[in-house]
Amino acid sequence: MLDEAAGIGGALEALAPLRRAGHEVIVVDGGSQDGTGEIASGLCDRVLRSARGRAVQMNAGAAAATGEALVFLHADTLLPGGADQQILKALKSRPWGRFDVEIEGRSPLLKLVAWCMNQRSRLTGIATGDQAIFVRRDAFKGFPEIPLMEDVEFSASMRRLGAPACLRARVRTSGRRWETRGVLRTIFLMWSLRLRHFLGARPEDLARRYAR
């Protein structure tokens, strides 16, 4: 998480049933300045502070976790009911996987964006961070600590071990990124970044373009 004071309480309260079932919830803060860490501290097992960056933060959380199954959840994404049992069942036959995604927001285009993400993931074996990637600890070698496309690179490395379990249950994620920047503009941006990544552009250059 990073500066998620408005939503982190609700996100962690949604995970309370999993904590009561014995699962561990670790929050990794990448340097929030809005009190996010203080809000989270009473609603999870541990709050860690790390350098900013999704890959760095996820690796820090994985290193601190004690379980044999790891789930990487963005602060604005909610798991479906019974997610723990679905994950554990999937990991009996696959080393890793992800959920389908539903994007919440006002624009009807977001349904199309989510459908395309889910179908593309099935076809390519590439999962995005929005899809709540999960993995067995014995198969986890870490996310590449690059400023963008860490999920794409992670997926590529995991595909060497096997195709992902593609669960049809849907996580719900916020559409704020698309709606703030414009849905069509964001679609074009993300596809252009993926193309440039495929063609060998440096992750640092892609991250600067994404930030702009």
N, C-alpha and C positions, 0 to 999 in steps of 0.2 A: 504494500500500500504506500501511497504518497499523498498527503493532504486530502484525506477522505473523511474529515470530521462529520460532514453532513450525512454520510451513509454507512460508516463503518459499524455503528451500533446495530443497525438493522441487519447488516450482513452477518455479524457474529451471533446475534440472537437467533437467526435462522439456522445456525450450526449447533445451537444448544442441545437439540435432541441427539446429535451425533456424539457430543461430549458426554452426555448422560449414558450413552451406550458404550462408553469406554474409549472412544477415539480421541486423538490428540489434535488440538487446534493451535497452531503456531502462527503468529502474525509477525511479518518482517517489515519494518518501517525503513524507508529509504531516505529519511531526513525530513519528515513532516514538520511544518511550522504552524499548524493550526490546531494543535492539541489532539490529533488523531491517536497518538500513542496512549495518552492518558485515558481516552474513552475506551480504547481496546483492552487496556490492562485488566479490567475486571471481568472481561467476557471471553477470555481465552486462557490457554494454559501458560503461554509465554509470549512476551513481546520482545523481539530482537531488533537491534539497530544495526544497520549495515550501510555500506556505500550505496548510492542511488543506482538503480539499473535493474530491470526485471530479472535478467539472468543471474546477476550477483545476488539479488535478494532471494530468489528461489533456491539457489544453491546453498545459501546460508540457512534457510529453513530446513532443507533436506538434511544438511549436516547435523542439525540439532534434533531432528525427529528421531523417535525411538521405534516407530512401527516398521513393518515389512512391506507395507503398501503406502506409496506417496501420492498425494493428490495436490495439484497446483491450481489454486483458485484465485482469480483476480478479485479485488475488493468490491467491484461492482457487478459480480456474477453470483447467482444463487443456484445451488444444486437442486435437482428434483428430489421428491420423496423417495426414500429407500435407496439413495445413491450408494450407501456403503455396501449393501448386499449386492447390488449390481456390479460394483467395482470388484469386489472380492471374487464373485463368480467369474467375471471376465478374466481376471488375472490367473485363474487356475489353468487356462489354456493359452493365454497370450501374455507376453511380457509387458505390454503397455496398451494404452487405449485413450479414448476420449468420448465425450458425449456429443450428440447433436446440439445445436444452439438455436435459441429464439431471441431475437433482438427486440427489446421493448422501446417504444417511441411512437410519435404521432404519424410519421410518414409511412404510407402503405408500401413504399419501396423497401422498407426494412425487412418485410417478410420475404421479398425476393432475394435480398442480400443474404439472409440467413439460409434460405434454400440453396443458393449457389455455394455458400461456404460448406454446407453439409455434403452436397453432392460432389464438389471438388475434392473434399477430404476423402470420401470413399474411393474416388477414382485414382487419386494420387498417393494416398497413404500419408499425406501431410496434415498435421493437426495444428490449429492455431491456439494461442493462449486463452482465447475466449471460450474454448470448448472444454475447459477443465481437464487438462491432460493428467492421466494417472499412470503409474509405472511401478513394477516390483522393485524393491530396493536392490536386490541382487543383480538387476539389469540396468540400474541407473548409474550412469557415468558422469552426470552433470550436464547442465546447459552450457553451451559455449558462451563465454562472457563477452559478448559483442553488444553494441548499443541498439541494434535492431535486427530482426529476422532470427532471433535466437530460437524461436519455436520451429521455424522452417529447418534450420540446421540440426536441431535436436531430433526432429522427425526423420530427417534423412539418415542420421546415424542409427536411430532405433529401427528403421526399416530393415537394416542389415540383420537384425535379430528376428524379424517377423513383421507382418502387417499388423496395424493397430486393431484393437477391438473397437468397432464403431457402434456405440450404444445409441439406440434411437430415442431413448428418454432425453428430454431437452433441458439443458441449463438455460437460465434466463439472464441475459446480460443487458446492460444499459446501452441505449442507442445514442447517448449524448455526444460521442465522438463524431458520429455521422451527422447528427442534426445541427451541431454547433458549426461544423465546417461546410455543411451542405452534403446531402446524401450522394448525389451524382458526382460532385467534386471529389468526395472521399473515395468513392469506388474507383474513379480514374486514378487518383493518387496511389491507392494501394496496389492496383494492378501495375502501374508504371514502376513502383518501387520493387515489386516482385520480379518484373522483367529485368530491371537493372541489376538486381541481385543475381538473377540467373546468368546474366551476361558478365558477371564478375566485378560489379561495383563494390567499393569498400563500404562496410557497414557504417563507418563513421560518416561518410558522405550521405548515405541513405537516411541516417538518423537526423542530420541537419536539414535535409529536404523535408522529412516528416514533421519536424518541429516547426518549420516555417508554414 
